[in-house]
Amino acid sequence: TYRATLYDITERRRTTQALAAQGRRQSALAGLELSINQQHELQAIMDRVVQIVTELLPATGGASMILWDAKQETFTISSSSVPQQGNNLGAKRVRPKTGASRWIVDRRQPMIVSDIREDPFTANQMLPDFDLKAYAGVPLLADNQSLGVLYALDKTPRQYSSEDIEFLSALAHRTAAAIIKVRLYESLQQAKETAE
């Protein structure tokens, strides 16, 4: 009976911790304010989303958000919490024609790599350079457009759970909706100025 009691206490503790983590994630999702209209507000949202992923997934190697420009066929890193990864440095190293980022954008599906030694795209050299061992990338989808990728990055091999991917996807969806809103607002402002 002592073992059974100890087992029950341990299971209750795990359940309580899991529920608390789930509550923090739900609170973060609800707290994202997407009633924005300008680019500087969008940048604040993207920075906040990257921070949420880093803290609440958690992502031990940080998180990055890259935007896709379909006309130019280029990626730009819009926000990153990976230590020592400046946006300019990272943007130069994202492969626009091959690699995981392009696969995610084109197929509009998540890509999960639990260990970069088994990466089907042969991991971008940027990952080992930053001592990253695993990643999960989800597309930023809105209005039937693929706008970029939200990445969670880890310093050790990791099995991402379905709850982790759902959380990342929910954050990516909210960010993509914010991007569309800002673009629409800016195009309306431009039309107004032209008309005036």
C-alpha positions, 0 to 999 in steps of 0.5 A: 500500500505504501508503493501504491500511495507513493505512485498515486502521489507521483502521478498526481504531481505529474498531472498537476504539472501537466495541467499547469503547463497547459494552463500557461500555454492557453493563457499565452495564446489568449493574451496575444493581442492581434488587433494591430494595424502597423508594422512596428506592432506586428514586430512586437507580436512576432517577438512575443510569439518567439519568446512564448515558444522559447519559454513555454514549449519550452525550446532550449535552443530558442525559437525563430520566425522567418517570413517568405517573400514569394515574389522574391523567393527569399526568406527573412528572419523576422524574430529570433531568440537563438543566442548570438543569431542576428537576423542578418546572419541567419537570413543569409543562411536560410536556403530559399530553394531547398531545405526544410523551410521551403518544404514547409512553405510549399507543402503547408505542413509541419516538419518535425526533426527529433535529431538533426542527424536524421534530418531528411534535408541534411540539416542546415549548417546553421543548426550545428553552428548554434549547437542545435540538435532538434527542431519543429517547424510549422507554417504561418498560414492565413487566407490560403497563403503560406507566409513563413515558418515558426521554428522551435529549436532544441539543444538536445534531441527531442520528441515533440508531442502532438500538444507541442505541435498544436501549440506551435500551430496555434501561435503560427496561425495567430501570427499569420492572421496579424501579418495579413491584417497589417498588410491589408491595413497598409494597402488601404492606407496606400490606396487612401493616400493615392486617392487623396 
